[in-house]
């Protein structure tokens, strides 16, 4: 089955996607800090800070591009789709990042092809 991304593209297993959202919580410091990201549709998922692309900010987390960021920062998480459950705009993607083996996100939270 295939999902439909926020950008209208078909998303299948092994595709590269970007998931964007706002930082809601941070546990720890540096690139290994655990970040809770809230997507535009309200779902949340956790990744390590080093999996996030973030603009320069202030906070305890360090992004993949070496910039600090904190609560309220807008981040982009690069991921690879490992599976798709359902189809179309209501599908759920299971994605993996460099440090997180499995995160579930709604297909409408993902942008394909990857934007960063």
Backbone as XML, in Angstrom:
<?xml version="1.0"?>
<chain id="A" units="angstrom">
  <residue number="1" name="UNK">
    <atom name="N" x="0.831" y="-1.180" z="0.000"/>
    <atom name="CA" x="0.000" y="0.000" z="0.000"/>
    <atom name="C" x="0.877" y="1.245" z="0.000"/>
  </residue>
  <residue number="2" name="UNK">
    <atom name="N" x="0.294" y="2.348" z="-0.381"/>
    <atom name="CA" x="1.031" y="3.598" z="-0.442"/>
    <atom name="C" x="0.241" y="4.697" z="0.247"/>
  </residue>
  <residue number="3" name="UNK">
    <atom name="N" x="0.982" y="5.626" z="0.838"/>
    <atom name="CA" x="0.369" y="6.787" z="1.461"/>
    <atom name="C" x="0.503" y="7.999" z="0.559"/>
  </residue>
  <residue number="4" name="UNK">
    <atom name="N" x="-0.193" y="9.069" z="0.916"/>
    <atom name="CA" x="-0.081" y="10.333" z="0.197"/>
    <atom name="C" x="0.468" y="11.369" z="1.167"/>
  </residue>
  <residue number="5" name="UNK">
    <atom name="N" x="1.603" y="11.953" z="0.818"/>
    <atom name="CA" x="2.284" y="12.894" z="1.710"/>
    <atom name="C" x="1.568" y="14.238" z="1.768"/>
  </residue>
  <residue number="6" name="UNK">
    <atom name="N" x="2.026" y="15.095" z="2.675"/>
    <atom name="CA" x="1.480" y="16.445" z="2.808"/>
    <atom name="C" x="1.665" y="17.243" z="1.521"/>
  </residue>
  <residue number="7" name="UNK">
    <atom name="N" x="2.691" y="16.889" z="0.744"/>
    <atom name="CA" x="2.954" y="17.583" z="-0.514"/>
    <atom name="C" x="2.253" y="16.919" z="-1.700"/>
  </residue>
  <residue number="8" name="UNK">
    <atom name="N" x="1.428" y="15.890" z="-1.420"/>
    <atom name="CA" x="0.662" y="15.232" z="-2.471"/>
    <atom name="C" x="1.376" y="14.112" z="-3.188"/>
  </residue>
  <residue number="9" name="UNK">
    <atom name="N" x="2.596" y="13.808" z="-2.786"/>
    <atom name="CA" x="3.367" y="12.745" z="-3.434"/>
    <atom name="C" x="2.992" y="11.379" z="-2.858"/>
  </residue>
  <residue number="10" name="UNK">
    <atom name="N" x="3.091" y="10.364" z="-3.685"/>
    <atom name="CA" x="2.879" y="8.993" z="-3.233"/>
    <atom name="C" x="4.084" y="8.577" z="-2.403"/>
  </residue>
  <residue number="11" name="UNK">
    <atom name="N" x="3.834" y="7.935" z="-1.251"/>
    <atom name="CA" x="4.903" y="7.506" z="-0.346"/>
    <atom name="C" x="4.839" y="5.993" z="-0.187"/>
  </residue>
  <residue number="12" name="UNK">
    <atom name="N" x="5.962" y="5.345" z="-0.448"/>
    <atom name="CA" x="6.087" y="3.899" z="-0.312"/>
    <atom name="C" x="7.237" y="3.562" z="0.626"/>
  </residue>
  <residue number="13" name="UNK">
    <atom name="N" x="7.325" y="2.295" z="1.004"/>
    <atom name="CA" x="8.459" y="1.824" z="1.803"/>
    <atom name="C" x="9.752" y="2.137" z="1.055"/>
  </residue>
  <residue number="14" name="UNK">
    <atom name="N" x="10.790" y="2.482" z="1.795"/>
    <atom name="CA" x="12.129" y="2.838" z="1.312"/>
    <atom name="C" x="12.238" y="4.252" z="0.770"/>
  </residue>
  <residue number="15" name="UNK">
    <atom name="N" x="11.143" y="5.027" z="0.769"/>
    <atom name="CA" x="11.218" y="6.420" z="0.330"/>
    <atom name="C" x="11.833" y="7.286" z="1.433"/>
  </residue>
  <residue number="16" name="UNK">
    <atom name="N" x="12.500" y="8.347" z="1.032"/>
    <atom name="CA" x="13.030" y="9.336" z="1.970"/>
    <atom name="C" x="11.981" y="10.422" z="2.162"/>
  </residue>
  <residue number="17" name="UNK">
    <atom name="N" x="11.736" y="10.786" z="3.423"/>
    <atom name="CA" x="10.745" y="11.814" z="3.729"/>
    <atom name="C" x="11.305" y="12.774" z="4.768"/>
  </residue>
  <residue number="18" name="UNK">
    <atom name="N" x="10.663" y="13.930" z="4.870"/>
    <atom name="CA" x="10.931" y="14.892" z="5.928"/>
    <atom name="C" x="9.654" y="15.053" z="6.733"/>
  </residue>
  <residue number="19" name="UNK">
    <atom name="N" x="9.796" y="15.057" z="8.053"/>
    <atom name="CA" x="8.651" y="15.271" z="8.931"/>
    <atom name="C" x="8.928" y="16.551" z="9.711"/>
  </residue>
  <residue number="20" name="UNK">
    <atom name="N" x="8.030" y="17.512" z="9.605"/>
    <atom name="CA" x="8.222" y="18.816" z="10.232"/>
    <atom name="C" x="7.318" y="18.957" z="11.446"/>
  </residue>
  <residue number="21" name="UNK">
    <atom name="N" x="7.798" y="19.719" z="12.425"/>
    <atom name="CA" x="6.976" y="19.955" z="13.599"/>
    <atom name="C" x="7.640" y="20.889" z="14.586"/>
  </residue>
  <residue number="22" name="UNK">
    <atom name="N" x="6.964" y="21.055" z="15.717"/>
    <atom name="CA" x="7.417" y="21.946" z="16.781"/>
    <atom name="C" x="7.915" y="21.131" z="17.968"/>
  </residue>
  <residue number="23" name="UNK">
    <atom name="N" x="9.015" y="21.568" z="18.561"/>
    <atom name="CA" x="9.567" y="20.890" z="19.735"/>
    <atom name="C" x="8.682" y="21.176" z="20.941"/>
  </residue>
  <residue number="24" name="UNK">
    <atom name="N" x="8.139" y="20.120" z="21.537"/>
    <atom name="CA" x="7.247" y="20.248" z="22.687"/>
    <atom name="C" x="7.930" y="19.895" z="24.007"/>
  </residue>
  <residue number="25" name="UNK">
    <atom name="N" x="8.961" y="19.035" z="23.945"/>
    <atom name="CA" x="9.672" y="18.624" z="25.161"/>
    <atom name="C" x="11.088" y="18.193" z="24.792"/>
  </residue>
  <residue number="26" name="UNK">
    <atom name="N" x="11.999" y="18.387" z="25.751"/>
    <atom name="CA" x="13.395" y="17.979" z="25.576"/>
    <atom name="C" x="13.842" y="17.305" z="26.859"/>
  </residue>
  <residue number="27" name="UNK">
    <atom name="N" x="14.434" y="16.127" z="26.724"/>
    <atom name="CA" x="15.000" y="15.424" z="27.865"/>
    <atom name="C" x="16.471" y="15.178" z="27.562"/>
  </residue>
  <residue number="28" name="UNK">
    <atom name="N" x="17.352" y="15.789" z="28.351"/>
    <atom name="CA" x="18.778" y="15.647" z="28.127"/>
    <atom name="C" x="19.351" y="16.849" z="27.407"/>
  </residue>
  <residue number="29" name="UNK">
    <atom name="N" x="20.610" y="16.708" z="26.984"/>
    <atom name="CA" x="21.304" y="17.801" z="26.303"/>
    <atom name="C" x="22.088" y="17.268" z="25.117"/>
  </residue>
  <residue number="30" name="UNK">
    <atom name="N" x="22.500" y="18.182" z="24.247"/>
    <atom name="CA" x="23.334" y="17.825" z="23.113"/>
    <atom name="C" x="22.577" y="17.095" z="22.023"/>
  </residue>
  <residue number="31" name="UNK">
    <atom name="N" x="23.323" y="16.410" z="21.151"/>
    <atom name="CA" x="22.714" y="15.709" z="20.031"/>
    <atom name="C" x="21.985" y="14.436" z="20.440"/>
  </residue>
  <residue number="32" name="UNK">
    <atom name="N" x="22.250" y="13.952" z="21.646"/>
    <atom name="CA" x="21.565" y="12.732" z="22.110"/>
    <atom name="C" x="20.333" y="13.023" z="22.961"/>
  </residue>
  <residue number="33" name="UNK">
    <atom name="N" x="19.982" y="14.293" z="23.121"/>
    <atom name="CA" x="18.770" y="14.647" z="23.860"/>
    <atom name="C" x="17.555" y="14.035" z="23.156"/>
  </residue>
  <residue number="34" name="UNK">
    <atom name="N" x="16.575" y="13.604" z="23.932"/>
    <atom name="CA" x="15.333" y="13.094" z="23.363"/>
    <atom name="C" x="14.380" y="14.257" z="23.151"/>
  </residue>
  <residue number="35" name="UNK">
    <atom name="N" x="13.883" y="14.373" z="21.933"/>
    <atom name="CA" x="13.029" y="15.479" z="21.526"/>
    <atom name="C" x="11.628" y="14.951" z="21.234"/>
  </residue>
  <residue number="36" name="UNK">
    <atom name="N" x="10.608" y="15.571" z="21.804"/>
    <atom name="CA" x="9.228" y="15.277" z="21.439"/>
    <atom name="C" x="8.791" y="16.327" z="20.433"/>
  </residue>
  <residue number="37" name="UNK">
    <atom name="N" x="8.407" y="15.861" z="19.248"/>
    <atom name="CA" x="8.003" y="16.742" z="18.152"/>
    <atom name="C" x="6.498" y="16.597" z="17.935"/>
  </residue>
  <residue number="38" name="UNK">
    <atom name="N" x="5.814" y="17.740" z="17.838"/>
    <atom name="CA" x="4.386" y="17.756" z="17.528"/>
    <atom name="C" x="4.212" y="18.189" z="16.080"/>
  </residue>
  <residue number="39" name="UNK">
    <atom name="N" x="3.552" y="17.354" z="15.282"/>
    <atom name="CA" x="3.348" y="17.661" z="13.873"/>
    <atom name="C" x="2.165" y="18.614" z="13.696"/>
  </residue>
  <residue number="40" name="UNK">
    <atom name="N" x="1.973" y="19.084" z="12.481"/>
    <atom name="CA" x="0.900" y="20.034" z="12.198"/>
    <atom name="C" x="-0.481" y="19.468" z="12.482"/>
  </residue>
  <residue number="41" name="UNK">
    <atom name="N" x="-0.638" y="18.147" z="12.390"/>
    <atom name="CA" x="-1.953" y="17.562" z="12.664"/>
    <atom name="C" x="-2.116" y="17.142" z="14.121"/>
  </residue>
  <residue number="42" name="UNK">
    <atom name="N" x="-1.129" y="17.470" z="14.967"/>
    <atom name="CA" x="-1.259" y="17.226" z="16.398"/>
    <atom name="C" x="-0.666" y="15.936" z="16.913"/>
  </residue>
  <residue number="43" name="UNK">
    <atom name="N" x="-0.179" y="15.063" z="16.037"/>
    <atom name="CA" x="0.452" y="13.835" z="16.528"/>
    <atom name="C" x="1.849" y="14.156" z="17.047"/>
  </residue>
  <residue number="44" name="UNK">
    <atom name="N" x="2.368" y="13.314" z="17.918"/>
    <atom name="CA" x="3.700" y="13.521" z="18.468"/>
    <atom name="C" x="4.556" y="12.271" z="18.266"/>
  </residue>
  <residue number="45" name="UNK">
    <atom name="N" x="5.858" y="12.485" z="18.224"/>
    <atom name="CA" x="6.803" y="11.379" z="18.157"/>
    <atom name="C" x="8.109" y="11.832" z="18.790"/>
  </residue>
  <residue number="46" name="UNK">
    <atom name="N" x="8.952" y="10.880" z="19.179"/>
    <atom name="CA" x="10.233" y="11.173" z="19.831"/>
    <atom name="C" x="11.400" y="10.751" z="18.945"/>
  </residue>
  <residue number="47" name="UNK">
    <atom name="N" x="12.413" y="11.609" z="18.885"/>
    <atom name="CA" x="13.657" y="11.319" z="18.178"/>
    <atom name="C" x="14.806" y="11.952" z="18.957"/>
  </residue>
  <residue number="48" name="UNK">
    <atom name="N" x="16.020" y="11.644" z="18.556"/>
    <atom name="CA" x="17.176" y="12.311" z="19.153"/>
    <atom name="C" x="17.398" y="13.653" z="18.462"/>
  </residue>
  <residue number="49" name="UNK">
    <atom name="N" x="17.936" y="14.599" z="19.207"/>
    <atom name="CA" x="18.179" y="15.947" z="18.678"/>
    <atom name="C" x="19.041" y="15.922" z="17.425"/>
  </residue>
  <residue number="50" name="UNK">
    <atom name="N" x="20.003" y="15.024" z="17.380"/>
    <atom name="CA" x="20.892" y="14.926" z="16.231"/>
    <atom name="C" x="20.199" y="14.478" z="14.953"/>
  </residue>
  <residue number="51" name="UNK">
    <atom name="N" x="18.944" y="14.014" z="15.054"/>
    <atom name="CA" x="18.150" y="13.650" z="13.877"/>
    <atom name="C" x="17.389" y="14.844" z="13.317"/>
  </residue>
  <residue number="52" name="UNK">
    <atom name="N" x="17.431" y="15.967" z="14.027"/>
    <atom name="CA" x="16.653" y="17.146" z="13.650"/>
    <atom name="C" x="17.504" y="18.169" z="12.913"/>
  </residue>
  <residue number="53" name="UNK">
    <atom name="N" x="16.911" y="18.805" z="11.913"/>
    <atom name="CA" x="17.497" y="19.985" z="11.304"/>
    <atom name="C" x="16.755" y="21.159" z="11.930"/>
  </residue>
  <residue number="54" name="UNK">
    <atom name="N" x="17.473" y="22.103" z="12.505"/>
    <atom name="CA" x="16.844" y="23.235" z="13.182"/>
    <atom name="C" x="17.634" y="24.504" z="12.915"/>
  </residue>
  <residue number="55" name="UNK">
    <atom name="N" x="16.934" y="25.634" z="12.821"/>
    <atom name="CA" x="17.658" y="26.897" z="12.698"/>
    <atom name="C" x="18.330" y="27.240" z="14.025"/>
  </residue>
  <residue number="56" name="UNK">
    <atom name="N" x="19.272" y="28.160" z="13.978"/>
    <atom name="CA" x="19.955" y="28.611" z="15.203"/>
    <atom name="C" x="18.922" y="29.073" z="16.225"/>
  </residue>
  <residue number="57" name="UNK">
    <atom name="N" x="19.072" y="28.632" z="17.445"/>
    <atom name="CA" x="18.170" y="29.033" z="18.511"/>
    <atom name="C" x="18.893" y="29.021" z="19.835"/>
  </residue>
  <residue number="58" name="UNK">
    <atom name="N" x="18.110" y="28.956" z="20.894"/>
    <atom name="CA" x="18.655" y="28.874" z="22.243"/>
    <atom name="C" x="18.017" y="27.670" z="22.910"/>
  </residue>
  <residue number="59" name="UNK">
    <atom name="N" x="18.827" y="26.825" z="23.495"/>
    <atom name="CA" x="18.289" y="25.667" z="24.192"/>
    <atom name="C" x="19.345" y="24.603" z="24.385"/>
  </residue>
  <residue number="60" name="UNK">
    <atom name="N" x="18.969" y="23.517" z="25.076"/>
    <atom name="CA" x="19.931" y="22.479" z="25.435"/>
    <atom name="C" x="20.199" y="21.445" z="24.349"/>
  </residue>
  <residue number="61" name="UNK">
    <atom name="N" x="19.354" y="21.405" z="23.307"/>
    <atom name="CA" x="19.516" y="20.394" z="22.266"/>
    <atom name="C" x="20.417" y="20.924" z="21.157"/>
  </residue>
  <residue number="62" name="UNK">
    <atom name="N" x="21.150" y="20.008" z="20.503"/>
    <atom name="CA" x="22.024" y="20.365" z="19.390"/>
    <atom name="C" x="21.565" y="19.576" z="18.158"/>
  </residue>
  <residue number="63" name="UNK">
    <atom name="N" x="21.281" y="20.307" z="17.073"/>
    <atom name="CA" x="20.759" y="19.692" z="15.856"/>
    <atom name="C" x="21.852" y="18.995" z="15.052"/>
  </residue>
  <residue number="64" name="UNK">
    <atom name="N" x="21.432" y="18.318" z="13.983"/>
    <atom name="CA" x="22.392" y="17.642" z="13.103"/>
    <atom name="C" x="23.355" y="18.625" z="12.468"/>
  </residue>
  <residue number="65" name="UNK">
    <atom name="N" x="22.934" y="19.882" z="12.327"/>
    <atom name="CA" x="23.803" y="20.898" z="11.744"/>
    <atom name="C" x="24.562" y="21.684" z="12.810"/>
  </residue>
  <residue number="66" name="UNK">
    <atom name="N" x="24.583" y="21.156" z="14.057"/>
    <atom name="CA" x="25.405" y="21.720" z="15.115"/>
    <atom name="C" x="24.867" y="22.976" z="15.772"/>
  </residue>
  <residue number="67" name="UNK">
    <atom name="N" x="23.592" y="23.278" z="15.544"/>
    <atom name="CA" x="23.018" y="24.504" z="16.108"/>
    <atom name="C" x="22.142" y="24.170" z="17.317"/>
  </residue>
  <residue number="68" name="UNK">
    <atom name="N" x="22.228" y="24.996" z="18.367"/>
    <atom name="CA" x="21.375" y="24.763" z="19.528"/>
    <atom name="C" x="19.918" y="25.115" z="19.216"/>
  </residue>
  <residue number="69" name="UNK">
    <atom name="N" x="18.995" y="24.397" z="19.869"/>
    <atom name="CA" x="17.578" y="24.730" z="19.757"/>
    <atom name="C" x="16.862" y="24.312" z="21.032"/>
  </residue>
  <residue number="70" name="UNK">
    <atom name="N" x="15.659" y="24.813" z="21.213"/>
    <atom name="CA" x="14.923" y="24.551" z="22.441"/>
    <atom name="C" x="13.437" y="24.394" z="22.205"/>
  </residue>
  <residue number="71" name="UNK">
    <atom name="N" x="12.674" y="24.477" z="23.286"/>
    <atom name="CA" x="11.218" y="24.349" z="23.216"/>
    <atom name="C" x="10.650" y="25.383" z="22.258"/>
  </residue>
  <residue number="72" name="UNK">
    <atom name="N" x="9.680" y="24.972" z="21.472"/>
    <atom name="CA" x="9.030" y="25.864" z="20.524"/>
    <atom name="C" x="9.733" y="25.978" z="19.189"/>
  </residue>
  <residue number="73" name="UNK">
    <atom name="N" x="10.940" y="25.426" z="19.070"/>
    <atom name="CA" x="11.659" y="25.486" z="17.793"/>
    <atom name="C" x="10.941" y="24.647" z="16.744"/>
  </residue>
  <residue number="74" name="UNK">
    <atom name="N" x="10.998" y="25.102" z="15.503"/>
    <atom name="CA" x="10.491" y="24.334" z="14.376"/>
    <atom name="C" x="11.638" y="23.468" z="13.859"/>
  </residue>
  <residue number="75" name="UNK">
    <atom name="N" x="11.387" y="22.177" z="13.723"/>
    <atom name="CA" x="12.423" y="21.257" z="13.278"/>
    <atom name="C" x="11.930" y="20.426" z="12.094"/>
  </residue>
  <residue number="76" name="UNK">
    <atom name="N" x="12.896" y="19.912" z="11.342"/>
    <atom name="CA" x="12.633" y="18.963" z="10.266"/>
    <atom name="C" x="13.438" y="17.708" z="10.573"/>
  </residue>
  <residue number="77" name="UNK">
    <atom name="N" x="12.766" y="16.564" z="10.513"/>
    <atom name="CA" x="13.417" y="15.293" z="10.787"/>
    <atom name="C" x="13.496" y="14.502" z="9.477"/>
  </residue>
  <residue number="78" name="UNK">
    <atom name="N" x="14.711" y="14.153" z="9.067"/>
    <atom name="CA" x="14.899" y="13.335" z="7.873"/>
    <atom name="C" x="14.713" y="11.873" z="8.262"/>
  </residue>
  <residue number="79" name="UNK">
    <atom name="N" x="13.975" y="11.124" z="7.434"/>
    <atom name="CA" x="13.697" y="9.731" z="7.765"/>
    <atom name="C" x="13.514" y="8.908" z="6.497"/>
  </residue>
  <residue number="80" name="UNK">
    <atom name="N" x="13.586" y="7.596" z="6.684"/>
    <atom name="CA" x="13.316" y="6.644" z="5.618"/>
    <atom name="C" x="12.105" y="5.812" z="6.014"/>
  </residue>
  <residue number="81" name="UNK">
    <atom name="N" x="11.158" y="5.669" z="5.112"/>
    <atom name="CA" x="9.943" y="4.895" z="5.378"/>
    <atom name="C" x="10.293" y="3.414" z="5.376"/>
  </residue>
  <residue number="82" name="UNK">
    <atom name="N" x="9.918" y="2.721" z="6.464"/>
    <atom name="CA" x="10.141" y="1.277" z="6.521"/>
    <atom name="C" x="8.867" y="0.496" z="6.212"/>
  </residue>
  <residue number="83" name="UNK">
    <atom name="N" x="7.694" y="1.101" z="6.491"/>
    <atom name="CA" x="6.436" y="0.451" z="6.133"/>
    <atom name="C" x="5.311" y="1.475" z="6.084"/>
  </residue>
  <residue number="84" name="UNK">
    <atom name="N" x="4.239" y="1.102" z="5.385"/>
    <atom name="CA" x="3.058" y="1.946" z="5.257"/>
    <atom name="C" x="1.854" y="1.109" z="5.664"/>
  </residue>
  <residue number="85" name="UNK">
    <atom name="N" x="1.052" y="1.620" z="6.608"/>
    <atom name="CA" x="-0.194" y="0.953" z="7.012"/>
    <atom name="C" x="-1.350" y="1.801" z="6.521"/>
  </residue>
  <residue number="86" name="UNK">
    <atom name="N" x="-2.260" y="1.189" z="5.808"/>
    <atom name="CA" x="-3.365" y="1.936" z="5.243"/>
    <atom name="C" x="-2.977" y="2.493" z="3.885"/>
  </residue>
  <residue number="87" name="UNK">
    <atom name="N" x="-3.793" y="3.429" z="3.399"/>
    <atom name="CA" x="-3.531" y="3.986" z="2.067"/>
    <atom name="C" x="-3.989" y="5.434" z="2.003"/>
  </residue>
  <residue number="88" name="UNK">
    <atom name="N" x="-3.407" y="6.149" z="1.059"/>
    <atom name="CA" x="-3.814" y="7.523" z="0.809"/>
    <atom name="C" x="-3.465" y="8.468" z="1.938"/>
  </residue>
  <residue number="89" name="UNK">
    <atom name="N" x="-4.320" y="9.473" z="2.144"/>
    <atom name="CA" x="-4.043" y="10.523" z="3.124"/>
    <atom name="C" x="-4.226" y="10.066" z="4.567"/>
  </residue>
  <residue number="90" name="UNK">
    <atom name="N" x="-4.865" y="8.922" z="4.785"/>
    <atom name="CA" x="-5.074" y="8.434" z="6.148"/>
    <atom name="C" x="-4.069" y="7.360" z="6.554"/>
  </residue>
  <residue number="91" name="UNK">
    <atom name="N" x="-3.106" y="7.075" z="5.697"/>
    <atom name="CA" x="-2.103" y="6.049" z="6.001"/>
    <atom name="C" x="-1.198" y="6.485" z="7.156"/>
  </residue>
  <residue number="92" name="UNK">
    <atom name="N" x="-0.600" y="5.506" z="7.803"/>
    <atom name="CA" x="0.401" y="5.746" z="8.841"/>
    <atom name="C" x="1.734" y="5.197" z="8.346"/>
  </residue>
  <residue number="93" name="UNK">
    <atom name="N" x="2.775" y="6.016" z="8.487"/>
    <atom name="CA" x="4.111" y="5.602" z="8.074"/>
    <atom name="C" x="4.920" y="5.180" z="9.287"/>
  </residue>
  <residue number="94" name="UNK">
    <atom name="N" x="5.648" y="4.103" z="9.177"/>
    <atom name="CA" x="6.680" y="3.776" z="10.150"/>
    <atom name="C" x="7.985" y="4.184" z="9.490"/>
  </residue>
  <residue number="95" name="UNK">
    <atom name="N" x="8.718" y="5.066" z="10.172"/>
    <atom name="CA" x="9.958" y="5.602" z="9.604"/>
    <atom name="C" x="11.111" y="5.347" z="10.554"/>
  </residue>
  <residue number="96" name="UNK">
    <atom name="N" x="12.319" y="5.362" z="9.999"/>
    <atom name="CA" x="13.522" y="5.258" z="10.821"/>
    <atom name="C" x="14.402" y="6.463" z="10.533"/>
  </residue>
  <residue number="97" name="UNK">
    <atom name="N" x="15.095" y="6.917" z="11.578"/>
    <atom name="CA" x="16.051" y="8.008" z="11.447"/>
    <atom name="C" x="17.439" y="7.422" z="11.682"/>
  </residue>
  <residue number="98" name="UNK">
    <atom name="N" x="18.450" y="8.264" z="11.708"/>
    <atom name="CA" x="19.807" y="7.770" z="11.967"/>
    <atom name="C" x="19.921" y="7.093" z="13.321"/>
  </residue>
  <residue number="99" name="UNK">
    <atom name="N" x="19.169" y="7.557" z="14.327"/>
    <atom name="CA" x="19.322" y="7.005" z="15.674"/>
    <atom name="C" x="18.058" y="6.354" z="16.233"/>
  </residue>
  <residue number="100" name="UNK">
    <atom name="N" x="16.946" y="6.487" z="15.550"/>
    <atom name="CA" x="15.684" y="5.941" z="16.051"/>
    <atom name="C" x="15.167" y="4.915" z="15.055"/>
  </residue>
  <residue number="101" name="UNK">
    <atom name="N" x="15.070" y="3.637" z="15.457"/>
    <atom name="CA" x="14.724" y="2.591" z="14.502"/>
    <atom name="C" x="13.271" y="2.568" z="14.039"/>
  </residue>
  <residue number="102" name="UNK">
    <atom name="N" x="12.322" y="3.059" z="14.840"/>
    <atom name="CA" x="10.922" y="2.993" z="14.421"/>
    <atom name="C" x="10.099" y="4.085" z="15.091"/>
  </residue>
  <residue number="103" name="UNK">
    <atom name="N" x="9.532" y="4.948" z="14.254"/>
    <atom name="CA" x="8.655" y="6.026" z="14.709"/>
    <atom name="C" x="7.450" y="6.013" z="13.785"/>
  </residue>
  <residue number="104" name="UNK">
    <atom name="N" x="6.243" y="6.093" z="14.352"/>
    <atom name="CA" x="5.034" y="6.147" z="13.535"/>
    <atom name="C" x="4.560" y="7.580" z="13.387"/>
  </residue>
  <residue number="105" name="UNK">
    <atom name="N" x="4.272" y="7.970" z="12.144"/>
    <atom name="CA" x="3.771" y="9.311" z="11.863"/>
    <atom name="C" x="2.661" y="9.218" z="10.819"/>
  </residue>
  <residue number="106" name="UNK">
    <atom name="N" x="1.668" y="10.103" z="10.908"/>
    <atom name="CA" x="0.638" y="10.138" z="9.858"/>
    <atom name="C" x="1.265" y="10.538" z="8.529"/>
  </residue>
  <residue number="107" name="UNK">
    <atom name="N" x="0.813" y="9.946" z="7.444"/>
    <atom name="CA" x="1.386" y="10.260" z="6.137"/>
    <atom name="C" x="1.261" y="11.743" z="5.802"/>
  </residue>
  <residue number="108" name="UNK">
    <atom name="N" x="0.232" y="12.417" z="6.300"/>
    <atom name="CA" x="0.043" y="13.836" z="6.016"/>
    <atom name="C" x="1.024" y="14.721" z="6.779"/>
  </residue>
  <residue number="109" name="UNK">
    <atom name="N" x="1.816" y="14.146" z="7.687"/>
    <atom name="CA" x="2.861" y="14.886" z="8.392"/>
    <atom name="C" x="4.188" y="14.821" z="7.659"/>
  </residue>
  <residue number="110" name="UNK">
    <atom name="N" x="4.264" y="13.978" z="6.653"/>
    <atom name="CA" x="5.513" y="13.752" z="5.931"/>
    <atom name="C" x="5.517" y="14.511" z="4.609"/>
  </residue>
  <residue number="111" name="UNK">
    <atom name="N" x="6.701" y="14.962" z="4.230"/>
    <atom name="CA" x="6.893" y="15.589" z="2.927"/>
    <atom name="C" x="7.811" y="14.697" z="2.114"/>
  </residue>
  <residue number="112" name="UNK">
    <atom name="N" x="7.398" y="14.382" z="0.904"/>
    <atom name="CA" x="8.211" y="13.556" z="0.021"/>
    <atom name="C" x="8.241" y="14.228" z="-1.338"/>
  </residue>
  <residue number="113" name="UNK">
    <atom name="N" x="9.359" y="14.288" z="-2.007"/>
    <atom name="CA" x="10.643" y="13.811" z="-1.499"/>
    <atom name="C" x="11.165" y="14.685" z="-0.358"/>
  </residue>
  <residue number="114" name="UNK">
    <atom name="N" x="12.176" y="14.154" z="0.316"/>
    <atom name="CA" x="12.760" y="14.822" z="1.481"/>
    <atom name="C" x="13.137" y="16.258" z="1.140"/>
  </residue>
  <residue number="115" name="UNK">
    <atom name="N" x="12.867" y="17.191" z="2.071"/>
    <atom name="CA" x="13.116" y="18.610" z="1.807"/>
    <atom name="C" x="14.438" y="19.112" z="2.339"/>
  </residue>
  <residue number="116" name="UNK">
    <atom name="N" x="15.139" y="18.386" z="3.205"/>
    <atom name="CA" x="16.458" y="18.804" z="3.700"/>
    <atom name="C" x="17.427" y="17.666" z="3.510"/>
  </residue>
</chain>
